[in-house]
Structures are given as structure tokens and as C-alpha cells.
């Protein structure tokens, strides 16, 4: 499976590994029931593959894959700015956390801590997006910032930066919101001193299901150009 993921440059999932055509007997004997092969891209090149196994059938859900692909693919500009060995170790830890059986809130908490090892941020928000309803619901929040983004709160997409993801499904980088305050919430973040916005789409089977947003008080803090 790792070879297929490497060649195809996309995730390969087996929800019933023992019945997979390419199943390895040693993994089946070890009790592996489902697997996920996830390519790690750096500067548009596949430099390795994460291979995960679980003793549960169908363990790797769309939410697992969406978050992990966001880390392995969409955060590649951040990985370029870190030392490679440290980056691979931290990214591997992020992947291990997300594929664990922890409660969702605990997964997000540890995920945020690991991302912060790659790049310093002042606020992180993970939220689910419902394109049809035009809404976004906060699933996790950590750090400083304006009120009104508590877990479970709902925002209209037309008021937030995540609206840009609906049309492009590409990472959005705004190094200084003061230069282009396009959305109502931009003014609140500027007043809170959070000028930089880095918004990463979370995709599941090419469908936008959420967003990961990092914010910083320092403009151009991540060394990434918009």
C-alpha cells in the first residue's frame, strides 16, 4: 500500500485489510484490520509515506484522513521553514495523535501542541464547514483573540476568511489583515492585534469539510508569501 500511495501521490485506505488483495501475512497475523497509507509531500515532491494500522475494521474515518492530509499536504510551506529531521519527527507525532483512539477534544489539543513546535502562533481554530448551509462551526479553539468563537459557536461563511476556501480549496495566507480587511471579523482580529491569518482547507475526497486557521500577532511570522 505504501508503494501505491507513493506512486499515486494520494492516500490509500483499506477498511478491511485482511481481505485486501495486497495484504501482507505478517500484518494480518499481527491483528491489523484496517490501514492507511499517507504520502508526505514537501515542495510538491513525495519524500516518504506514513503507514498506519489499526486493530479495528474501518478505523480510519474521513475526519482522520482530512486532518492528516491537511498536515501532510497543505502545511508543506511551513515544513520547508523547519529543520527536516525535526519536521519529520513532529509531523509523525501529529499523525500518530490523529490516528489514535483519543477523544476528539484531546486529539485537537495535542495536535495544536505539535503544530506549535513547527511554527509559533497566537491562536488556532479548527472548524467544520457546511457549504450548503453557508455556515462554519467551531470544533476547537486555543489562544488569544476576540470573543465569540467558543467551541460550538456558528458563524456565517460570508463573515469569515474561510469563505475563500469554498471557491479555491487552497491555503489562504494574509500576512497583514490591516492591508486588506475584506470580512467583518477581520476588524475584530486587527483590534485584538492578530494581523496574520493562515487558513488551511481540510478536504475529504476532494470535498471541503473544514478549515484549520492559525493567527499571529507578527506580520509575515511564518515566512510565507500570499
PyMOL CGO cylinders between C-alpha atoms (Angstrom):
from pymol import cmd
from pymol.cgo import CYLINDER

trace = [
    CYLINDER, 0.00, 0.00, 0.00, 2.85, 2.39, 0.72, 0.3, 1, 1, 1, 1, 1, 1,
    CYLINDER, 2.85, 2.39, 0.72, 4.17, 1.90, -2.83, 0.3, 1, 1, 1, 1, 1, 1,
    CYLINDER, 4.17, 1.90, -2.83, 0.75, 2.70, -4.31, 0.3, 1, 1, 1, 1, 1, 1,
    CYLINDER, 0.75, 2.70, -4.31, 0.40, 5.82, -2.15, 0.3, 1, 1, 1, 1, 1, 1,
    CYLINDER, 0.40, 5.82, -2.15, 3.90, 6.95, -3.16, 0.3, 1, 1, 1, 1, 1, 1,
    CYLINDER, 3.90, 6.95, -3.16, 3.24, 6.46, -6.88, 0.3, 1, 1, 1, 1, 1, 1,
    CYLINDER, 3.24, 6.46, -6.88, -0.28, 7.92, -6.84, 0.3, 1, 1, 1, 1, 1, 1,
    CYLINDER, -0.28, 7.92, -6.84, 0.65, 10.81, -4.52, 0.3, 1, 1, 1, 1, 1, 1,
    CYLINDER, 0.65, 10.81, -4.52, -2.59, 10.29, -2.63, 0.3, 1, 1, 1, 1, 1, 1,
    CYLINDER, -2.59, 10.29, -2.63, -3.87, 8.44, 0.41, 0.3, 1, 1, 1, 1, 1, 1,
    CYLINDER, -3.87, 8.44, 0.41, -4.73, 4.76, 0.11, 0.3, 1, 1, 1, 1, 1, 1,
    CYLINDER, -4.73, 4.76, 0.11, -7.16, 3.30, 2.67, 0.3, 1, 1, 1, 1, 1, 1,
    CYLINDER, -7.16, 3.30, 2.67, -8.15, -0.28, 3.36, 0.3, 1, 1, 1, 1, 1, 1,
    CYLINDER, -8.15, -0.28, 3.36, -11.09, -0.59, 5.73, 0.3, 1, 1, 1, 1, 1, 1,
    CYLINDER, -11.09, -0.59, 5.73, -10.83, -4.41, 5.71, 0.3, 1, 1, 1, 1, 1, 1,
    CYLINDER, -10.83, -4.41, 5.71, -7.12, -5.14, 5.40, 0.3, 1, 1, 1, 1, 1, 1,
    CYLINDER, -7.12, -5.14, 5.40, -7.21, -8.97, 5.79, 0.3, 1, 1, 1, 1, 1, 1,
    CYLINDER, -7.21, -8.97, 5.79, -9.30, -9.11, 2.59, 0.3, 1, 1, 1, 1, 1, 1,
    CYLINDER, -9.30, -9.11, 2.59, -7.19, -6.56, 0.73, 0.3, 1, 1, 1, 1, 1, 1,
    CYLINDER, -7.19, -6.56, 0.73, -5.53, -8.06, -2.41, 0.3, 1, 1, 1, 1, 1, 1,
    CYLINDER, -5.53, -8.06, -2.41, -2.09, -6.85, -1.33, 0.3, 1, 1, 1, 1, 1, 1,
    CYLINDER, -2.09, -6.85, -1.33, -2.37, -7.71, 2.36, 0.3, 1, 1, 1, 1, 1, 1,
    CYLINDER, -2.37, -7.71, 2.36, 0.85, -8.92, 3.97, 0.3, 1, 1, 1, 1, 1, 1,
    CYLINDER, 0.85, -8.92, 3.97, 0.50, -12.08, 6.03, 0.3, 1, 1, 1, 1, 1, 1,
    CYLINDER, 0.50, -12.08, 6.03, 2.71, -10.78, 8.85, 0.3, 1, 1, 1, 1, 1, 1,
    CYLINDER, 2.71, -10.78, 8.85, 0.47, -7.74, 9.30, 0.3, 1, 1, 1, 1, 1, 1,
    CYLINDER, 0.47, -7.74, 9.30, -2.68, -9.85, 9.17, 0.3, 1, 1, 1, 1, 1, 1,
    CYLINDER, -2.68, -9.85, 9.17, -1.17, -12.24, 11.73, 0.3, 1, 1, 1, 1, 1, 1,
    CYLINDER, -1.17, -12.24, 11.73, -0.37, -9.23, 13.93, 0.3, 1, 1, 1, 1, 1, 1,
    CYLINDER, -0.37, -9.23, 13.93, -4.07, -8.38, 14.01, 0.3, 1, 1, 1, 1, 1, 1,
    CYLINDER, -4.07, -8.38, 14.01, -4.17, -5.47, 11.56, 0.3, 1, 1, 1, 1, 1, 1,
    CYLINDER, -4.17, -5.47, 11.56, -7.77, -4.88, 10.45, 0.3, 1, 1, 1, 1, 1, 1,
    CYLINDER, -7.77, -4.88, 10.45, -7.54, -1.54, 8.63, 0.3, 1, 1, 1, 1, 1, 1,
    CYLINDER, -7.54, -1.54, 8.63, -4.69, 0.50, 7.19, 0.3, 1, 1, 1, 1, 1, 1,
    CYLINDER, -4.69, 0.50, 7.19, -3.95, 3.96, 5.84, 0.3, 1, 1, 1, 1, 1, 1,
    CYLINDER, -3.95, 3.96, 5.84, -1.01, 4.90, 3.62, 0.3, 1, 1, 1, 1, 1, 1,
    CYLINDER, -1.01, 4.90, 3.62, -0.49, 8.66, 3.52, 0.3, 1, 1, 1, 1, 1, 1,
    CYLINDER, -0.49, 8.66, 3.52, 2.18, 10.29, 1.31, 0.3, 1, 1, 1, 1, 1, 1,
    CYLINDER, 2.18, 10.29, 1.31, 4.21, 13.14, 2.80, 0.3, 1, 1, 1, 1, 1, 1,
    CYLINDER, 4.21, 13.14, 2.80, 4.73, 15.92, 0.27, 0.3, 1, 1, 1, 1, 1, 1,
    CYLINDER, 4.73, 15.92, 0.27, 7.45, 18.53, 0.60, 0.3, 1, 1, 1, 1, 1, 1,
    CYLINDER, 7.45, 18.53, 0.60, 7.80, 21.14, -2.14, 0.3, 1, 1, 1, 1, 1, 1,
    CYLINDER, 7.80, 21.14, -2.14, 5.43, 19.09, -4.35, 0.3, 1, 1, 1, 1, 1, 1,
    CYLINDER, 5.43, 19.09, -4.35, 7.66, 16.02, -4.01, 0.3, 1, 1, 1, 1, 1, 1,
    CYLINDER, 7.66, 16.02, -4.01, 6.78, 12.80, -2.22, 0.3, 1, 1, 1, 1, 1, 1,
    CYLINDER, 6.78, 12.80, -2.22, 9.57, 12.28, 0.29, 0.3, 1, 1, 1, 1, 1, 1,
    CYLINDER, 9.57, 12.28, 0.29, 8.02, 9.44, 2.25, 0.3, 1, 1, 1, 1, 1, 1,
    CYLINDER, 8.02, 9.44, 2.25, 4.86, 7.61, 3.24, 0.3, 1, 1, 1, 1, 1, 1,
    CYLINDER, 4.86, 7.61, 3.24, 3.18, 7.27, 6.61, 0.3, 1, 1, 1, 1, 1, 1,
    CYLINDER, 3.18, 7.27, 6.61, 1.73, 3.77, 7.00, 0.3, 1, 1, 1, 1, 1, 1,
    CYLINDER, 1.73, 3.77, 7.00, -0.76, 3.30, 9.83, 0.3, 1, 1, 1, 1, 1, 1,
    CYLINDER, -0.76, 3.30, 9.83, -2.53, 0.20, 11.02, 0.3, 1, 1, 1, 1, 1, 1,
    CYLINDER, -2.53, 0.20, 11.02, -5.42, -0.42, 13.37, 0.3, 1, 1, 1, 1, 1, 1,
    CYLINDER, -5.42, -0.42, 13.37, -6.91, -3.49, 15.00, 0.3, 1, 1, 1, 1, 1, 1,
    CYLINDER, -6.91, -3.49, 15.00, -10.38, -2.09, 14.24, 0.3, 1, 1, 1, 1, 1, 1,
    CYLINDER, -10.38, -2.09, 14.24, -12.22, -2.53, 10.94, 0.3, 1, 1, 1, 1, 1, 1,
    CYLINDER, -12.22, -2.53, 10.94, -12.92, 0.81, 9.26, 0.3, 1, 1, 1, 1, 1, 1,
    CYLINDER, -12.92, 0.81, 9.26, -10.92, 2.73, 11.87, 0.3, 1, 1, 1, 1, 1, 1,
    CYLINDER, -10.92, 2.73, 11.87, -9.73, 5.49, 9.52, 0.3, 1, 1, 1, 1, 1, 1,
    CYLINDER, -9.73, 5.49, 9.52, -12.67, 7.84, 9.03, 0.3, 1, 1, 1, 1, 1, 1,
    CYLINDER, -12.67, 7.84, 9.03, -12.99, 10.75, 6.63, 0.3, 1, 1, 1, 1, 1, 1,
    CYLINDER, -12.99, 10.75, 6.63, -12.24, 13.10, 9.52, 0.3, 1, 1, 1, 1, 1, 1,
    CYLINDER, -12.24, 13.10, 9.52, -8.96, 11.29, 10.25, 0.3, 1, 1, 1, 1, 1, 1,
    CYLINDER, -8.96, 11.29, 10.25, -7.88, 11.43, 6.63, 0.3, 1, 1, 1, 1, 1, 1,
    CYLINDER, -7.88, 11.43, 6.63, -8.94, 15.04, 6.09, 0.3, 1, 1, 1, 1, 1, 1,
    CYLINDER, -8.94, 15.04, 6.09, -6.89, 16.29, 9.04, 0.3, 1, 1, 1, 1, 1, 1,
    CYLINDER, -6.89, 16.29, 9.04, -3.86, 14.18, 8.18, 0.3, 1, 1, 1, 1, 1, 1,
    CYLINDER, -3.86, 14.18, 8.18, -3.89, 15.21, 4.53, 0.3, 1, 1, 1, 1, 1, 1,
    CYLINDER, -3.89, 15.21, 4.53, -4.10, 18.82, 5.67, 0.3, 1, 1, 1, 1, 1, 1,
    CYLINDER, -4.10, 18.82, 5.67, -0.96, 18.28, 7.74, 0.3, 1, 1, 1, 1, 1, 1,
    CYLINDER, -0.96, 18.28, 7.74, 0.95, 16.30, 5.11, 0.3, 1, 1, 1, 1, 1, 1,
    CYLINDER, 0.95, 16.30, 5.11, -0.05, 18.36, 2.09, 0.3, 1, 1, 1, 1, 1, 1,
    CYLINDER, -0.05, 18.36, 2.09, -1.38, 21.81, 2.93, 0.3, 1, 1, 1, 1, 1, 1,
    CYLINDER, -1.38, 21.81, 2.93, 1.17, 22.62, 5.64, 0.3, 1, 1, 1, 1, 1, 1,
    CYLINDER, 1.17, 22.62, 5.64, 4.14, 21.87, 3.38, 0.3, 1, 1, 1, 1, 1, 1,
    CYLINDER, 4.14, 21.87, 3.38, 5.16, 25.59, 3.20, 0.3, 1, 1, 1, 1, 1, 1,
    CYLINDER, 5.16, 25.59, 3.20, 5.61, 25.53, 6.98, 0.3, 1, 1, 1, 1, 1, 1,
    CYLINDER, 5.61, 25.53, 6.98, 7.60, 22.31, 6.80, 0.3, 1, 1, 1, 1, 1, 1,
    CYLINDER, 7.60, 22.31, 6.80, 10.04, 23.94, 4.37, 0.3, 1, 1, 1, 1, 1, 1,
    CYLINDER, 10.04, 23.94, 4.37, 10.91, 26.51, 7.03, 0.3, 1, 1, 1, 1, 1, 1,
    CYLINDER, 10.91, 26.51, 7.03, 11.78, 23.90, 9.66, 0.3, 1, 1, 1, 1, 1, 1,
    CYLINDER, 11.78, 23.90, 9.66, 14.74, 21.57, 10.01, 0.3, 1, 1, 1, 1, 1, 1,
    CYLINDER, 14.74, 21.57, 10.01, 13.89, 18.41, 8.09, 0.3, 1, 1, 1, 1, 1, 1,
    CYLINDER, 13.89, 18.41, 8.09, 14.63, 15.88, 10.82, 0.3, 1, 1, 1, 1, 1, 1,
    CYLINDER, 14.63, 15.88, 10.82, 12.67, 17.85, 13.40, 0.3, 1, 1, 1, 1, 1, 1,
    CYLINDER, 12.67, 17.85, 13.40, 9.84, 18.38, 10.93, 0.3, 1, 1, 1, 1, 1, 1,
    CYLINDER, 9.84, 18.38, 10.93, 9.51, 14.69, 10.11, 0.3, 1, 1, 1, 1, 1, 1,
    CYLINDER, 9.51, 14.69, 10.11, 9.55, 13.75, 13.78, 0.3, 1, 1, 1, 1, 1, 1,
    CYLINDER, 9.55, 13.75, 13.78, 6.90, 16.31, 14.71, 0.3, 1, 1, 1, 1, 1, 1,
    CYLINDER, 6.90, 16.31, 14.71, 4.71, 15.54, 11.69, 0.3, 1, 1, 1, 1, 1, 1,
    CYLINDER, 4.71, 15.54, 11.69, 4.91, 11.84, 12.53, 0.3, 1, 1, 1, 1, 1, 1,
    CYLINDER, 4.91, 11.84, 12.53, 3.76, 12.66, 16.07, 0.3, 1, 1, 1, 1, 1, 1,
    CYLINDER, 3.76, 12.66, 16.07, 0.86, 14.71, 14.69, 0.3, 1, 1, 1, 1, 1, 1,
    CYLINDER, 0.86, 14.71, 14.69, -0.18, 11.78, 12.53, 0.3, 1, 1, 1, 1, 1, 1,
    CYLINDER, -0.18, 11.78, 12.53, 0.10, 9.38, 15.47, 0.3, 1, 1, 1, 1, 1, 1,
    CYLINDER, 0.10, 9.38, 15.47, -2.13, 11.61, 17.59, 0.3, 1, 1, 1, 1, 1, 1,
    CYLINDER, -2.13, 11.61, 17.59, -4.81, 11.99, 14.94, 0.3, 1, 1, 1, 1, 1, 1,
    CYLINDER, -4.81, 11.99, 14.94, -5.00, 8.26, 14.24, 0.3, 1, 1, 1, 1, 1, 1,
    CYLINDER, -5.00, 8.26, 14.24, -5.23, 7.35, 17.91, 0.3, 1, 1, 1, 1, 1, 1,
    CYLINDER, -5.23, 7.35, 17.91, -8.44, 6.46, 19.70, 0.3, 1, 1, 1, 1, 1, 1,
    CYLINDER, -8.44, 6.46, 19.70, -8.39, 9.56, 21.91, 0.3, 1, 1, 1, 1, 1, 1,
    CYLINDER, -8.39, 9.56, 21.91, -11.46, 11.71, 22.40, 0.3, 1, 1, 1, 1, 1, 1,
    CYLINDER, -11.46, 11.71, 22.40, -11.80, 14.40, 19.72, 0.3, 1, 1, 1, 1, 1, 1,
    CYLINDER, -11.80, 14.40, 19.72, -11.10, 17.32, 22.08, 0.3, 1, 1, 1, 1, 1, 1,
    CYLINDER, -11.10, 17.32, 22.08, -7.94, 15.63, 23.36, 0.3, 1, 1, 1, 1, 1, 1,
    CYLINDER, -7.94, 15.63, 23.36, -6.77, 14.88, 19.82, 0.3, 1, 1, 1, 1, 1, 1,
    CYLINDER, -6.77, 14.88, 19.82, -7.16, 18.54, 18.83, 0.3, 1, 1, 1, 1, 1, 1,
    CYLINDER, -7.16, 18.54, 18.83, -5.37, 19.73, 21.99, 0.3, 1, 1, 1, 1, 1, 1,
    CYLINDER, -5.37, 19.73, 21.99, -2.34, 17.54, 21.32, 0.3, 1, 1, 1, 1, 1, 1,
    CYLINDER, -2.34, 17.54, 21.32, -2.49, 18.34, 17.61, 0.3, 1, 1, 1, 1, 1, 1,
    CYLINDER, -2.49, 18.34, 17.61, -2.26, 22.08, 18.40, 0.3, 1, 1, 1, 1, 1, 1,
    CYLINDER, -2.26, 22.08, 18.40, 0.74, 21.49, 20.66, 0.3, 1, 1, 1, 1, 1, 1,
    CYLINDER, 0.74, 21.49, 20.66, 2.59, 19.58, 17.95, 0.3, 1, 1, 1, 1, 1, 1,
    CYLINDER, 2.59, 19.58, 17.95, 1.84, 22.18, 15.25, 0.3, 1, 1, 1, 1, 1, 1,
    CYLINDER, 1.84, 22.18, 15.25, 3.16, 24.85, 17.62, 0.3, 1, 1, 1, 1, 1, 1,
    CYLINDER, 3.16, 24.85, 17.62, 6.51, 23.04, 17.59, 0.3, 1, 1, 1, 1, 1, 1,
    CYLINDER, 6.51, 23.04, 17.59, 6.75, 23.72, 13.86, 0.3, 1, 1, 1, 1, 1, 1,
    CYLINDER, 6.75, 23.72, 13.86, 5.60, 27.33, 13.94, 0.3, 1, 1, 1, 1, 1, 1,
    CYLINDER, 5.60, 27.33, 13.94, 4.73, 29.72, 16.74, 0.3, 1, 1, 1, 1, 1, 1,
    CYLINDER, 4.73, 29.72, 16.74, 1.18, 31.03, 16.61, 0.3, 1, 1, 1, 1, 1, 1,
    CYLINDER, 1.18, 31.03, 16.61, -1.04, 33.02, 18.96, 0.3, 1, 1, 1, 1, 1, 1,
    CYLINDER, -1.04, 33.02, 18.96, -4.36, 31.42, 18.05, 0.3, 1, 1, 1, 1, 1, 1,
    CYLINDER, -4.36, 31.42, 18.05, -5.54, 28.21, 16.40, 0.3, 1, 1, 1, 1, 1, 1,
    CYLINDER, -5.54, 28.21, 16.40, -9.09, 27.33, 15.39, 0.3, 1, 1, 1, 1, 1, 1,
    CYLINDER, -9.09, 27.33, 15.39, -10.39, 24.14, 13.80, 0.3, 1, 1, 1, 1, 1, 1,
    CYLINDER, -10.39, 24.14, 13.80, -13.91, 24.32, 12.46, 0.3, 1, 1, 1, 1, 1, 1,
    CYLINDER, -13.91, 24.32, 12.46, -16.26, 22.30, 10.29, 0.3, 1, 1, 1, 1, 1, 1,
    CYLINDER, -16.26, 22.30, 10.29, -17.75, 23.86, 7.17, 0.3, 1, 1, 1, 1, 1, 1,
    CYLINDER, -17.75, 23.86, 7.17, -21.21, 23.25, 5.77, 0.3, 1, 1, 1, 1, 1, 1,
    CYLINDER, -21.21, 23.25, 5.77, -21.12, 24.73, 2.28, 0.3, 1, 1, 1, 1, 1, 1,
    CYLINDER, -21.12, 24.73, 2.28, -24.79, 24.08, 1.61, 0.3, 1, 1, 1, 1, 1, 1,
    CYLINDER, -24.79, 24.08, 1.61, -25.88, 25.95, 4.74, 0.3, 1, 1, 1, 1, 1, 1,
    CYLINDER, -25.88, 25.95, 4.74, -23.17, 28.57, 4.33, 0.3, 1, 1, 1, 1, 1, 1,
    CYLINDER, -23.17, 28.57, 4.33, -22.02, 28.11, 7.92, 0.3, 1, 1, 1, 1, 1, 1,
    CYLINDER, -22.02, 28.11, 7.92, -18.95, 27.22, 9.95, 0.3, 1, 1, 1, 1, 1, 1,
    CYLINDER, -18.95, 27.22, 9.95, -19.00, 25.65, 13.42, 0.3, 1, 1, 1, 1, 1, 1,
    CYLINDER, -19.00, 25.65, 13.42, -16.04, 25.88, 15.80, 0.3, 1, 1, 1, 1, 1, 1,
    CYLINDER, -16.04, 25.88, 15.80, -14.71, 22.46, 16.86, 0.3, 1, 1, 1, 1, 1, 1,
    CYLINDER, -14.71, 22.46, 16.86, -11.58, 23.59, 18.70, 0.3, 1, 1, 1, 1, 1, 1,
    CYLINDER, -11.58, 23.59, 18.70, -10.05, 26.90, 19.78, 0.3, 1, 1, 1, 1, 1, 1,
    CYLINDER, -10.05, 26.90, 19.78, -6.87, 27.78, 21.62, 0.3, 1, 1, 1, 1, 1, 1,
    CYLINDER, -6.87, 27.78, 21.62, -5.02, 31.05, 22.16, 0.3, 1, 1, 1, 1, 1, 1,
    CYLINDER, -5.02, 31.05, 22.16, -5.79, 34.74, 22.38, 0.3, 1, 1, 1, 1, 1, 1,
    CYLINDER, -5.79, 34.74, 22.38, -8.32, 36.59, 20.27, 0.3, 1, 1, 1, 1, 1, 1,
    CYLINDER, -8.32, 36.59, 20.27, -11.71, 38.28, 20.14, 0.3, 1, 1, 1, 1, 1, 1,
    CYLINDER, -11.71, 38.28, 20.14, -14.70, 36.66, 21.89, 0.3, 1, 1, 1, 1, 1, 1,
    CYLINDER, -14.70, 36.66, 21.89, -17.47, 34.83, 20.07, 0.3, 1, 1, 1, 1, 1, 1,
    CYLINDER, -17.47, 34.83, 20.07, -15.54, 31.82, 18.79, 0.3, 1, 1, 1, 1, 1, 1,
    CYLINDER, -15.54, 31.82, 18.79, -16.29, 29.38, 21.59, 0.3, 1, 1, 1, 1, 1, 1,
    CYLINDER, -16.29, 29.38, 21.59, -16.47, 25.69, 20.73, 0.3, 1, 1, 1, 1, 1, 1,
    CYLINDER, -16.47, 25.69, 20.73, -19.86, 25.00, 19.21, 0.3, 1, 1, 1, 1, 1, 1,
    CYLINDER, -19.86, 25.00, 19.21, -20.46, 28.56, 18.02, 0.3, 1, 1, 1, 1, 1, 1,
    CYLINDER, -20.46, 28.56, 18.02, -21.71, 29.02, 14.46, 0.3, 1, 1, 1, 1, 1, 1,
    CYLINDER, -21.71, 29.02, 14.46, -20.51, 31.67, 12.02, 0.3, 1, 1, 1, 1, 1, 1,
    CYLINDER, -20.51, 31.67, 12.02, -21.82, 32.65, 8.61, 0.3, 1, 1, 1, 1, 1, 1,
    CYLINDER, -21.82, 32.65, 8.61, -19.19, 31.91, 5.96, 0.3, 1, 1, 1, 1, 1, 1,
    CYLINDER, -19.19, 31.91, 5.96, -19.75, 35.31, 4.37, 0.3, 1, 1, 1, 1, 1, 1,
    CYLINDER, -19.75, 35.31, 4.37, -18.30, 36.92, 7.52, 0.3, 1, 1, 1, 1, 1, 1,
    CYLINDER, -18.30, 36.92, 7.52, -15.04, 34.95, 7.76, 0.3, 1, 1, 1, 1, 1, 1,
    CYLINDER, -15.04, 34.95, 7.76, -11.89, 34.17, 5.77, 0.3, 1, 1, 1, 1, 1, 1,
    CYLINDER, -11.89, 34.17, 5.77, -12.91, 30.54, 5.29, 0.3, 1, 1, 1, 1, 1, 1,
    CYLINDER, -12.91, 30.54, 5.29, -15.26, 31.72, 2.55, 0.3, 1, 1, 1, 1, 1, 1,
    CYLINDER, -15.26, 31.72, 2.55, -12.19, 31.96, 0.29, 0.3, 1, 1, 1, 1, 1, 1,
    CYLINDER, -12.19, 31.96, 0.29, -11.70, 28.20, 0.68, 0.3, 1, 1, 1, 1, 1, 1,
    CYLINDER, -11.70, 28.20, 0.68, -15.13, 27.42, -0.77, 0.3, 1, 1, 1, 1, 1, 1,
    CYLINDER, -15.13, 27.42, -0.77, -14.14, 28.70, -4.20, 0.3, 1, 1, 1, 1, 1, 1,
    CYLINDER, -14.14, 28.70, -4.20, -10.45, 27.74, -4.28, 0.3, 1, 1, 1, 1, 1, 1,
    CYLINDER, -10.45, 27.74, -4.28, -9.90, 24.89, -1.76, 0.3, 1, 1, 1, 1, 1, 1,
    CYLINDER, -9.90, 24.89, -1.76, -6.39, 26.33, -1.43, 0.3, 1, 1, 1, 1, 1, 1,
    CYLINDER, -6.39, 26.33, -1.43, -4.47, 27.61, 1.57, 0.3, 1, 1, 1, 1, 1, 1,
    CYLINDER, -4.47, 27.61, 1.57, -5.08, 31.32, 2.22, 0.3, 1, 1, 1, 1, 1, 1,
    CYLINDER, -5.08, 31.32, 2.22, -2.23, 33.46, 3.57, 0.3, 1, 1, 1, 1, 1, 1,
    CYLINDER, -2.23, 33.46, 3.57, -2.79, 37.06, 4.68, 0.3, 1, 1, 1, 1, 1, 1,
    CYLINDER, -2.79, 37.06, 4.68, 0.40, 38.50, 6.15, 0.3, 1, 1, 1, 1, 1, 1,
    CYLINDER, 0.40, 38.50, 6.15, -1.29, 41.68, 7.42, 0.3, 1, 1, 1, 1, 1, 1,
    CYLINDER, -1.29, 41.68, 7.42, -5.07, 41.93, 7.71, 0.3, 1, 1, 1, 1, 1, 1,
    CYLINDER, -5.07, 41.93, 7.71, -4.77, 45.70, 8.03, 0.3, 1, 1, 1, 1, 1, 1,
    CYLINDER, -4.77, 45.70, 8.03, -3.77, 45.83, 4.35, 0.3, 1, 1, 1, 1, 1, 1,
    CYLINDER, -3.77, 45.83, 4.35, -6.94, 44.07, 3.17, 0.3, 1, 1, 1, 1, 1, 1,
    CYLINDER, -6.94, 44.07, 3.17, -9.76, 43.87, 5.77, 0.3, 1, 1, 1, 1, 1, 1,
    CYLINDER, -9.76, 43.87, 5.77, -12.32, 42.18, 3.50, 0.3, 1, 1, 1, 1, 1, 1,
    CYLINDER, -12.32, 42.18, 3.50, -14.53, 40.45, 6.07, 0.3, 1, 1, 1, 1, 1, 1,
    CYLINDER, -14.53, 40.45, 6.07, -16.42, 41.75, 9.14, 0.3, 1, 1, 1, 1, 1, 1,
    CYLINDER, -16.42, 41.75, 9.14, -14.39, 39.57, 11.54, 0.3, 1, 1, 1, 1, 1, 1,
    CYLINDER, -14.39, 39.57, 11.54, -11.10, 40.89, 10.13, 0.3, 1, 1, 1, 1, 1, 1,
    CYLINDER, -11.10, 40.89, 10.13, -11.61, 44.14, 12.05, 0.3, 1, 1, 1, 1, 1, 1,
    CYLINDER, -11.61, 44.14, 12.05, -12.09, 42.23, 15.32, 0.3, 1, 1, 1, 1, 1, 1,
    CYLINDER, -12.09, 42.23, 15.32, -8.84, 40.34, 14.80, 0.3, 1, 1, 1, 1, 1, 1,
    CYLINDER, -8.84, 40.34, 14.80, -6.98, 43.55, 13.90, 0.3, 1, 1, 1, 1, 1, 1,
    CYLINDER, -6.98, 43.55, 13.90, -8.24, 45.15, 17.12, 0.3, 1, 1, 1, 1, 1, 1,
    CYLINDER, -8.24, 45.15, 17.12, -7.04, 42.07, 19.02, 0.3, 1, 1, 1, 1, 1, 1,
    CYLINDER, -7.04, 42.07, 19.02, -3.60, 42.52, 17.47, 0.3, 1, 1, 1, 1, 1, 1,
    CYLINDER, -3.60, 42.52, 17.47, -3.77, 39.34, 15.37, 0.3, 1, 1, 1, 1, 1, 1,
    CYLINDER, -3.77, 39.34, 15.37, -2.66, 40.62, 11.97, 0.3, 1, 1, 1, 1, 1, 1,
    CYLINDER, -2.66, 40.62, 11.97, -1.55, 37.41, 10.26, 0.3, 1, 1, 1, 1, 1, 1,
    CYLINDER, -1.55, 37.41, 10.26, -4.01, 34.75, 9.08, 0.3, 1, 1, 1, 1, 1, 1,
    CYLINDER, -4.01, 34.75, 9.08, -3.06, 31.33, 7.70, 0.3, 1, 1, 1, 1, 1, 1,
    CYLINDER, -3.06, 31.33, 7.70, -6.16, 29.33, 6.69, 0.3, 1, 1, 1, 1, 1, 1,
    CYLINDER, -6.16, 29.33, 6.69, -5.74, 25.70, 5.63, 0.3, 1, 1, 1, 1, 1, 1,
    CYLINDER, -5.74, 25.70, 5.63, -8.58, 23.76, 3.95, 0.3, 1, 1, 1, 1, 1, 1,
    CYLINDER, -8.58, 23.76, 3.95, -9.48, 20.35, 5.35, 0.3, 1, 1, 1, 1, 1, 1,
    CYLINDER, -9.48, 20.35, 5.35, -10.54, 18.14, 2.47, 0.3, 1, 1, 1, 1, 1, 1,
    CYLINDER, -10.54, 18.14, 2.47, -12.18, 14.73, 2.41, 0.3, 1, 1, 1, 1, 1, 1,
    CYLINDER, -12.18, 14.73, 2.41, -12.37, 13.07, -1.01, 0.3, 1, 1, 1, 1, 1, 1,
    CYLINDER, -12.37, 13.07, -1.01, -11.87, 16.49, -2.67, 0.3, 1, 1, 1, 1, 1, 1,
    CYLINDER, -11.87, 16.49, -2.67, -14.75, 17.93, -0.63, 0.3, 1, 1, 1, 1, 1, 1,
    CYLINDER, -14.75, 17.93, -0.63, -14.21, 20.85, 1.73, 0.3, 1, 1, 1, 1, 1, 1,
    CYLINDER, -14.21, 20.85, 1.73, -15.25, 19.73, 5.22, 0.3, 1, 1, 1, 1, 1, 1,
    CYLINDER, -15.25, 19.73, 5.22, -13.47, 22.22, 7.44, 0.3, 1, 1, 1, 1, 1, 1,
    CYLINDER, -13.47, 22.22, 7.44, -10.59, 24.61, 7.99, 0.3, 1, 1, 1, 1, 1, 1,
    CYLINDER, -10.59, 24.61, 7.99, -7.56, 24.98, 10.22, 0.3, 1, 1, 1, 1, 1, 1,
    CYLINDER, -7.56, 24.98, 10.22, -6.72, 28.62, 10.96, 0.3, 1, 1, 1, 1, 1, 1,
    CYLINDER, -6.72, 28.62, 10.96, -3.51, 29.87, 12.55, 0.3, 1, 1, 1, 1, 1, 1,
    CYLINDER, -3.51, 29.87, 12.55, -3.19, 33.52, 13.59, 0.3, 1, 1, 1, 1, 1, 1,
    CYLINDER, -3.19, 33.52, 13.59, -0.23, 35.54, 14.82, 0.3, 1, 1, 1, 1, 1, 1,
    CYLINDER, -0.23, 35.54, 14.82, 0.44, 39.00, 16.20, 0.3, 1, 1, 1, 1, 1, 1,
    CYLINDER, 0.44, 39.00, 16.20, 3.52, 39.21, 13.97, 0.3, 1, 1, 1, 1, 1, 1,
    CYLINDER, 3.52, 39.21, 13.97, 3.07, 40.02, 10.30, 0.3, 1, 1, 1, 1, 1, 1,
    CYLINDER, 3.07, 40.02, 10.30, 4.79, 37.55, 7.96, 0.3, 1, 1, 1, 1, 1, 1,
    CYLINDER, 4.79, 37.55, 7.96, 5.59, 35.43, 11.02, 0.3, 1, 1, 1, 1, 1, 1,
    CYLINDER, 5.59, 35.43, 11.02, 5.63, 32.17, 9.06, 0.3, 1, 1, 1, 1, 1, 1,
    CYLINDER, 5.63, 32.17, 9.06, 7.85, 33.41, 6.23, 0.3, 1, 1, 1, 1, 1, 1,
    CYLINDER, 7.85, 33.41, 6.23, 5.18, 32.60, 3.62, 0.3, 1, 1, 1, 1, 1, 1,
    CYLINDER, 5.18, 32.60, 3.62, 4.12, 34.96, 0.86, 0.3, 1, 1, 1, 1, 1, 1,
    CYLINDER, 4.12, 34.96, 0.86, 0.46, 35.29, -0.07, 0.3, 1, 1, 1, 1, 1, 1,
]
cmd.load_cgo(trace, "trace")
